[in-house]
Amino acid sequence: MKPIFEPIWSWPTMILLIIALFALVLTTYPGRVRHFSRPIRRTLIGLRLLIVLLLAFMMLRPAIELTDKTVRQSWLYILADSSRSMQTQDGPASTTRRNELLKTLETAQPAFKEMDKNIKIRRFDFAQDLTPVETFSDQAEGQQTAIGYALEMLSGELQQEQLVGILLLSDGAERSLPPYDIDIRSQASYFGDAGIPIYTLGFGSSTLQDTTLDLVMENLVIDPLVFEKKTTPITVKVRSLGASGKDVTVRLLVEDRAGKKIGEAGLMLPAAPYNNSRVATQIHPTQNNELDTVELFWTPEVPGEYKIAVEAVPLDGEIKQTNNRLETIVTVQKGGVQVAYFDALRPEQKFIRSMNDPKIQLDYIPMGSGFSGGRKPTSPDLNDVSKYDVFIIGDVPADLLGPTLLRKIAAQVDQGSGLLMTGGYHSFGPGGYANTPLDNFIPVEMRSSEKQTGNGIAKDLHHFEDLKMIPTSLGLQRYVMQLDSSADRNRQLWNELSPLKGANKLRKKYETVEVLAQSAGNGAVPLLFASDVGGARVMAFAGDTTFQWFLSGHRKEHERFWRQMILWLAHKENDSDQSVWTRVEPRNVAPGSQVPILFGARGPEGKPLSDVKFTVQVAGPSGKTSQVEVVGTGETSRTTFSQTTEPGDYWVTVHAEQNGVSLGFDATTRFIVDPRDLELDNPAADYSLLETIASLSGGIAVPPEELGSFLNRMNKDKSWNNDLTRYRRISLWDNWYFLLLFVLLLSLEWFLRKKKGLV
């Protein structure tokens, strides 16, 4: 029991106030009652002082705190790692981590017996699940190490039982997949906030052993979209353990699909050399733990979808070989997109040319005015323009291209090549393109009267103010204007882009021309026009300063916009000639991953179809087929497949119907769930994570050999907090009897003063 005071103001203020109240009574009140007899005078002054004393007592707000301590039943939890990594034989005399764990607990058994009788022990094995056990065995077969999940399961026990602490015995390496990949640090902090320390004990080596012979393939890198008869680089990292002085062969394997149906995997055979390809090489490790980067070159001869693998040929004595190979899926196309780009030496062309896409080969032909403003009357000698799939014409007057080249370009566009003209002082009508062979293809109005002479600038043909470019409602449905697959994110990205620094004033030539983008705000200005002319696709873009997007931190969006315009113009936005298409990105995923599947359908002219019913099925490595719910409509639909726990090849089949009629052949593709051994691919212990868990929870990391002495010290110091302390506070002023006493004293003083004629 102890007294407690909680004055309404600070102590110095309260002391001064109480002294002032008593001084006020003693200096003013005696004079008023001096004509009474001594007993009456003393009674009245005493009552007044007693009232002031009660008032001061109330302002100090006194109370008495009572403490009751009781000892209650408490628990110490022991969590022992039972995952497969605990079978790693890196202990003394090649003992397993699990056996070292059992030995540690056995050695500390006397200390456990000396614990307070009110503290009981509860034992758990954990891997991907938490399992109560009576005794620990040497079995460790768990497929995942889910420490965070185990702690989350234990947190539910806090409401029912009093925990004094947790002993966590593990190699400390979290190896888990959804839904077991719970954040460890947040769980450790939760126990720390609850006052329950976690004491960690680590087992195993924290470095990869260099005495065991093992070849591990890491980080296979190849572009998922390559082209026939084009040499493609492939890089992979090879970690050689215990292979010093040995010759290691690294080779490329390609699937042989001869006689195989859709859904059946073919044999992986060594790739055949072609031209200057390099499909095999050797490395010579000089250390027992060495990481080498290997580069191979593959030249696919025939278009199609290929499964390839890079393999380190197993060495004699190499026990584990499942990590010697990495596989992926590669799409080989008939050829890339060849682009001829005519433009002046202005900033816009520099940033368009910086686009990094192996599928697009852009040949830049500089023409016209340079930065200095001087004219360069170049007439390029392009005898053969038939190789180009797309032509882009920038700020280049028609007379610089010349009538011969204009006729050649027009002939190629008539045969199906794409054409794009961008904004500039010397493009469209001001560039003199009216009545030229390209006039029939450019989708905006042009007049010969707009042609400029000399260095004049027709201001009525240009917008000089800033124009923020945004998609039209129609443009939001088109491939070219998709900066992100999410509709909301796509709109947000367009709003974040910097405005264009002016644009040409253009009007569409026909009603069938689509306006895909315009300026924001009232009085919207059309900026991007698209149309099909015969078998060709053509566009007119009024702007010429999209490099502002690049400079303001949106390089990715800038590249995607130009890439999609070029692919659309070349009829290659979906990379297939089939009516129904599908693709999966990425092609390699980890077990348990969510896999996005994109698909769609297009009509005979290549335009996307939206009123289509899709059926999507995925066949796993075991042959089990699952139908996946379809989400989204429009040019591109999507769904997500999550049943990816089994490693191997997964085949996606998309069937499409319109008005009950099938739209051609089903589209198929596949992806690979990598064969990962979470527990044994890298069995190194992680002591830093164990230390973090201990620190966040208020515990400590205990060396296994010191467990007994640690427990003895905790027992001796009575550090296990299993006492229950209850605190009760009794207020000495905030109650009815104090109020009654105060009122009675006031009433008694008033009665005496009334009787003596002072009131």
GIHUFEN-V666869 format. One line per field, one symbol per residue. phi: phi as a letter, one per 40 degrees, with the letter a starting at -180 (. if undefined). psi: psi as a letter, one per 40 degrees, with the letter a starting at -180 (. if undefined). A space follows every 50 residues. Layout:
phi=???
psi=???
This chain:
phi=.acbbbccbcddcccccccccccccccbcdccbccccddccccccccccc ccccccccccfcabbbbbbbbbcbbbcbbbcbcccccccbcdfgcccccc ccccccccddcccccdccbbbbbbcbacbbbcbcbcbccabccabbcccc cccccccccbbcccibcbbacgccbabdccccccccccccccccgbcbbb bbbhccbccbbccabbcbfcbaccbbbcfbcbcbbabbcbbgbcgccbcb bcbbccccgcccgbccccbdcccafccbbaabbbdbbcbbbbcbbbbbbc cbcibbbbabbcddccgcccbcbcbbbabbcbbcicccbbbbaccbddcc ccccdbaccbbbccbcagccccgccbccbccbcbbccccabbbbcbcccc cgccccccccccccchccbbbbcicbbfdccgccgcdcccbccbcbbccc ccbgbcbcccbbbcccbccbcccccccbddcccacccccccccccccccc cgaccbbccbccccccaaccgcgdbcbbbaabbgcbbbabbccabccccd ccgbddccccccccccccccgbcbfacccbbaabbccbbcdgccbcbbaa abcdcgccbbcbcbbbbbbcdcgcbbcbccbgbhcbbaabbbcbccchcb bbbbbbbbfgbccgcccbaabbcccbbdcbcacccbccccccdccccgcb cbcdcbcdcccccccccfcccbcbbbbbbbccbcaccccccccccccccc ccccccgcb
psi=hiihhgidaiddddddddddddddddddddddeeeiiddddddddddddd dddddddddegiihhhhhhihihiihhhhhhfideeehgeahffiidddd dddddddedddddeiheehihhihiibeihhhidihiehgeieihgdddd dddddeedddihheihhhhieehhgiiieegihddddddddddefhihhi hiiiheihheehhhhhhighhihehiiifhhhihiihhhhhffheihhhh ihihhheheiihehiiihihihihbfiheiiiigheiegihihhhihhgh dhiahihiihhhhiihehdheeeeihiihhhhidiahhhhhhiigidddd dddehghedhhhhhhhiahadeeiigghgiggdheeehdihhhbghided diddddddddddddeeiihhhiiiefiaddefeieidededheihiidee hiibeihhdeeiheihhhhiiidddeeiddegeidhdddddddddeiiii giiihiiididehhhdiiiiaifhhhdhiiihhbeihiihhdiffeeddd deefdddddddddddddddeffdefieidhiiihhiehiiheihhhhiia iiadeeiihdgihihhihhideehhhhhhhhiiadhiiihhegfdhiahh hhhhhhihfehhgaiihiiiihhhghgddedgehigddddddddddeeai hhhdeeddddddddddefehgehhhhhhhhhedgiddddddddddddddd dddddefe.
